């Protein structure tokens, strides 16, 4: 008698745990990238052809078209370059920036003699109102020394 063969059992799809680990690694990597602080973007002033900019403005072309031509992102950037172009062409006075330089006071030098005495110039003594025989207290300070007249 012939025996009947049993049909082969179907194999179930096996989930691969390695696939889960790689997906988990990708999300961890994305989170790590997101946590890094963004580097400060340092932008230098654009190099602009000022003569071309002035010609376009003087010809009456609209501001938006000029901004597209020079790739200006803001109206303030456009106006800043326009002012710079006017100053470079001599059509507007230069803007003075920063603090005005202070007039340096004449040097008031004091030196130590061979004997170890402080020597103060006669002009400085007269300017400060000192007289022969004036006495002082001397203190060491962060910036050097301080002389204070004793009454």
Secondary structure, DSSP 8 states (H G I E B T S, - for coil): ----------------HHHHHHHHHHHHHHHHHHHS-------------HHHHHHHHHTT--HHHHHHHHT--SHHHHHHHHHHHHHHHTSS-----S-----------EEE-TTS-EEE-HHHHHHHT--TT--EEEEEETTEEEEEE--
